[in-house]
Amino acid sequence: MQGVHLCPWIGLEMKNEKRFAVKDSLTEEEIRYGLRNVIKDGLTSQAMGTLTGGVFLVAFALELGASNMVIGLLAAIPFFAQLIQIPSVYLVERYRIRRTICVYSSALSRLFWLPIALIPFLFSLETGLAVLIVALLLHSALGGVGGCGWNSWMRDLVPHDRLGSFYSKRMSLAAILGSALSLAAGFYLDRWKNIFPENELYGYSILFFFGFLAGMLGVYFIAKIPEPSMAPPGERPKLSRMIAQPFRDTNFRNLIMALGPWNFAVNLATPFFTVYMLKSLELNMSFIIALTVLSQITNLAFLHIWGKFSDRFSNKPVLTVCGTVFMLTVLAWTFTVPSEEGILAILLLAAIHIFMGISTAGVSLTSGNIGFKLAPKGQATAYLASMGLINSLSAGIAPVLGGIFADFFTERQFSWTMRWTEPGEEVVFQVFKLHEWGFFFFFAFLIGLYAIYRLTKVKEPGEVEERVIIYEFIYEVGRSIKTIFTIKNRLQYTSQFALLVVRNSFRRLR
């Protein structure tokens, strides 16, 4: 970068060029330094996301009086806000200072968790709900501006032959932190509710404030990541042409048409899992957090396996296998109905969360990496932004539709029964039953299967058949179990040997 640049988006002269300097090439040491800070940002972002999102955000909104439609809207906002990545493509291509854009947009974005944390202190319930929606919208929109540059930046920074292993490590460490924070936050909220039952909302305020602090610490780490220069732009095309280019690439278009329905299916169901457990199953917060942590632990346990497989066998087969397993867990939610047989319901919920953790580890890792890998060098910003556009539209529309139709399906049910009649007796077998949220879970399952079918049309260099992944996965799990028992036996023999040594020593002392 030469001279002084004027960036109208942030409205200030870039006088601190040395701090945010873009380099033509990075040394191996600079890359390692950058990757360490990417991991640190991942940890702080995970801390912010854990303390301000998921179960805690939904519970906070319900305490403010949010309806099902509002819950759907809150789930949709982060995805609709990502549409701002489209004009952000021009911003990145025009100024070519991705780190600067990410630092300023992330800082402004994360500031909005401060007014959210202050809602119980400053506003009534009705006004507070409106403030929550507006602040979350601004937080997500500004985050989307930085996200566009971040994707392109990471595409150039992280070596392609280490994408799977690096991101699995980053996600593993984040999962460990997220699990610990979830348990601590869940325990804290239960204790707060017992001690201050009339002031439950203030407990969430403290949680969100610490999430805000973690997010601002993440901005510091983002600022320390070095930035390699973007590929020479050549003739700068129009924004509309840049966005349209990925759709003219047949293979990348197939990927977009697979991930679009996938994101619709996932976000038709997952935003309402917490509402379903809180309202329909009437589970307490501690148990829901325990299930979430169980899912995170299994996610963590299998991240390394999927990361190794994606580097070795490519991303597509891993994504296909994990996507299929995830959709089966979504279908399994239709069988979780309130019943007197509580132990069976608990076991089913635990099994669902275990397999959700296993599958989402592979899906989260490979769904992003496959886009990085198939986007041509020099055009990654436009390609990934176009993919993000379709994903955001799909993921944003789904929970809004879910929230709108939630009350409609609450009063309806569909069942499929079989009858056996004989003289003096009739036996009825209930084969299948849909009620309330079960409709959404079933529809999400069907749409997810279509998305997996579309994924089979994508071509990725080095891909193998899905059965190879299944065989390798079974072998890897079996070897891990064998290792665990081997370690257990060794520890047993070691402890026996140590006990023998201690006994002999005492005998000699005598």
Residue pairs with C-beta under 8 A, 6 or more apart in sequence:
1 14
1 17
1 21
1 22
1 97
4 13
4 14
4 15
4 17
5 13
5 14
5 17
5 95
5 97
6 13
6 14
7 14
7 95
7 97
7 100
9 91
9 95
9 101
9 145
10 100
10 104
14 20
14 97
14 100
19 223
20 97
20 99
20 100
20 103
20 223
20 227
21 227
22 96
22 97
22 99
22 227
22 228
22 229
22 230
23 30
23 226
23 227
23 228
23 229
24 228
24 229
25 228
25 229
26 34
26 157
26 226
26 228
30 226
31 157
31 159
31 226
33 224
33 226
34 157
34 225
34 226
35 157
35 158
35 166
37 221
37 222
37 224
37 225
38 154
38 157
38 158
38 170
38 225
39 169
39 170
39 173
40 218
40 221
41 218
41 221
41 222
41 225
42 170
42 171
42 173
42 174
43 173
43 174
43 177
44 214
44 215
44 217
44 218
44 221
45 174
45 214
45 215
45 218
46 174
46 175
46 177
46 178
46 181
47 177
47 178
47 181
47 211
47 214
48 110
48 113
48 211
48 212
48 214
48 215
48 218
49 178
49 211
50 177
50 178
50 181
50 182
50 185
50 211
51 181
51 185
51 207
51 208
51 210
51 211
51 214
52 113
52 116
52 207
52 208
52 211
52 212
52 215
54 274
54 292
55 182
55 186
55 274
55 285
55 288
55 289
55 292
56 185
56 189
56 204
56 207
57 74
58 71
58 74
58 271
58 274
58 275
58 278
59 204
59 274
59 278
59 285
60 132
60 201
60 204
60 208
61 70
61 71
61 74
61 129
61 132
62 71
62 275
62 278
63 200
63 201
63 204
64 119
64 125
64 128
64 129
64 132
64 201
65 125
65 126
65 129
66 74
66 129
67 403
68 272
68 275
68 402
68 403
68 406
68 407
69 400
69 403
69 404
69 406
70 129
70 133
70 403
71 271
71 272
71 275
71 399
71 403
72 271
72 272
72 399
72 400
72 401
72 402
72 403
72 404
72 406
73 133
73 399
73 400
73 403
74 132
74 133
74 136
74 271
75 267
75 271
75 399
75 403
76 267
76 395
76 396
76 397
76 398
76 399
76 400
77 133
77 136
77 137
77 140
77 396
78 136
78 140
78 143
79 263
79 267
79 391
79 392
79 393
79 394
79 395
79 396
80 140
80 392
80 393
80 396
81 137
81 140
81 141
81 143
81 144
81 392
82 140
82 144
82 147
82 388
82 389
82 391
82 392
82 396
83 144
83 389
83 392
83 393
84 141
84 144
84 145
85 144
85 145
85 147
85 148
85 385
85 388
85 389
85 392
86 239
86 243
86 385
86 389
87 239
88 101
88 144
88 145
88 147
88 148
88 149
88 385
89 148
89 239
89 242
89 243
89 381
89 382
89 385
90 239
91 101
91 145
91 148
91 149
92 98
92 101
92 148
92 149
92 152
92 381
93 233
93 236
93 242
93 381
93 382
94 236
95 101
96 229
96 230
96 233
97 227
98 149
98 150
98 152
98 153
98 227
98 230
99 149
99 153
99 222
99 223
99 225
99 227
101 145
101 146
101 149
102 146
102 149
102 150
102 153
102 222
103 146
103 219
103 222
103 223
104 146
105 142
105 143
105 145
105 146
105 149
106 142
106 143
106 146
106 215
106 218
106 219
106 222
107 216
107 219
108 142
109 138
109 139
109 140
109 141
109 142
109 143
109 145
109 146
110 139
110 143
110 212
110 215
110 216
110 218
110 219
111 212
111 216
112 135
112 136
112 138
112 139
112 142
113 135
113 139
113 208
113 209
113 211
113 212
113 215
114 209
114 212
115 131
115 135
116 131
116 132
116 135
116 136
116 208
117 205
117 206
117 208
117 209
117 212
118 205
119 128
119 131
119 132
119 201
119 205
120 128
120 199
120 201
120 202
120 204
120 205
121 202
121 205
122 128
123 131
147 388
148 381
148 384
148 385
148 388
149 381
151 372
151 380
151 381
151 384
151 385
151 388
152 230
152 380
152 381
152 384
153 225
153 227
154 372
155 372
155 375
155 380
155 384
156 228
156 230
156 380
157 225
157 226
157 227
157 228
158 166
158 167
158 372
159 166
160 372
160 373
161 311
162 311
163 310
163 311
163 369
163 372
163 373
164 306
164 307
164 308
164 309
164 310
164 311
164 315
164 365
164 366
164 369
165 307
165 308
165 311
167 307
167 365
167 368
167 369
168 303
168 304
168 306
168 307
168 308
168 310
168 365
169 304
169 307
171 299
171 303
171 361
171 364
171 365
172 300
172 303
172 304
175 296
175 297
175 299
175 300
175 303
176 300
178 296
179 293
179 296
179 297
179 300
182 289
182 292
182 293
182 296
183 289
183 290
183 293
185 207
185 289
186 285
186 286
186 288
186 289
186 290
187 286
188 203
188 207
189 203
189 204
189 207
189 285
190 284
190 285
190 286
192 200
192 202
192 203
193 200
193 203
193 285
196 202
196 203
230 378
230 381
231 377
231 378
232 378
237 245
242 379
242 381
242 382
243 382
243 385
243 386
243 389
244 386
245 379
245 382
245 383
245 386
246 252
246 253
246 256
246 375
246 382
246 383
246 386
246 387
247 253
247 256
247 386
249 383
251 374
251 458
251 459
252 374
252 375
252 383
252 387
254 454
254 457
254 458
254 459
255 370
255 371
255 374
255 387
255 455
255 458
256 386
256 387
256 390
257 390
257 454
258 451
258 452
258 454
258 455
258 457
258 458
259 367
259 371
259 387
259 390
259 391
259 451
260 390
260 391
260 393
260 394
260 451
261 394
261 447
261 448
261 450
261 451
261 454
262 323
262 367
262 394
262 448
262 451
262 452
262 455
263 391
263 394
263 395
263 398
264 394
264 395
264 397
264 398
264 447
264 451
265 327
265 330
265 398
265 444
265 445
265 447
265 448
265 451
266 326
266 395
266 398
266 444
266 448
267 394
267 395
267 396
267 398
267 399
268 398
268 399
268 401
268 402
268 440
268 443
268 444
268 447
269 330
269 333
269 402
269 440
269 441
269 444
270 330
271 399
271 402
272 399
272 402
272 406
272 437
272 440
273 333
274 288
275 437
276 333
276 436
276 437
277 283
277 288
277 291
277 349
278 288
280 338
280 436
280 437
281 336
281 338
281 345
282 338
291 349
291 350
291 353
292 353
294 350
294 353
294 354
294 357
295 353
295 354
295 356
295 357
295 360
296 357
297 357
298 353
298 354
298 355
298 356
298 357
298 358
298 361
299 357
299 358
299 360
299 361
300 357
300 361
301 357
301 358
302 357
302 358
302 361
302 362
303 361
303 365
305 473
305 476
305 477
306 318
306 322
306 361
306 362
306 365
306 366
307 365
309 318
309 362
309 469
309 472
309 473
310 318
310 362
310 365
310 366
310 369
313 462
313 463
313 464
313 468
313 469
313 472
314 460
314 461
314 462
314 463
314 464
315 366
315 367
315 369
315 370
315 373
315 460
316 366
316 370
316 455
316 458
316 460
316 463
317 463
317 464
317 465
317 466
317 468
317 469
318 362
318 365
318 366
318 469
319 362
319 363
319 366
319 367
319 370
319 455
320 452
320 455
320 456
320 466
320 469
321 362
321 466
321 469
321 470
321 473
322 358
322 359
322 360
322 361
322 362
322 363
322 366
323 359
323 363
323 448
323 451
323 452
323 455
324 449
324 452
325 355
325 358
325 359
326 355
326 356
326 359
326 360
326 363
326 448
327 444
327 445
327 448
327 449
327 452
328 355
328 445
329 352
329 355
329 356
329 359
330 441
330 444
330 445
330 448
331 441
331 442
331 445
332 348
332 351
332 352
332 355
333 352
333 437
333 438
333 441
334 433
334 434
334 438
334 441
334 442
335 348
336 345
336 348
336 349
336 352
337 345
337 433
337 435
337 438
338 345
339 345
370 458
370 460
371 383
371 384
371 387
372 380
372 384
373 460
373 461
374 383
374 458
374 460
375 383
375 384
376 383
402 440
405 440
406 436
406 437
406 440
409 435
409 436
409 437
409 439
409 440
410 436
412 435
412 439
413 433
413 434
413 435
413 436
414 433
414 434
414 435
414 439
415 430
415 432
415 433
415 434
416 430
416 431
416 432
416 433
417 428
417 429
417 430
417 431
418 428
418 429
418 431
419 426
419 427
419 428
419 429
420 426
420 427
420 428
420 429
421 427
434 442
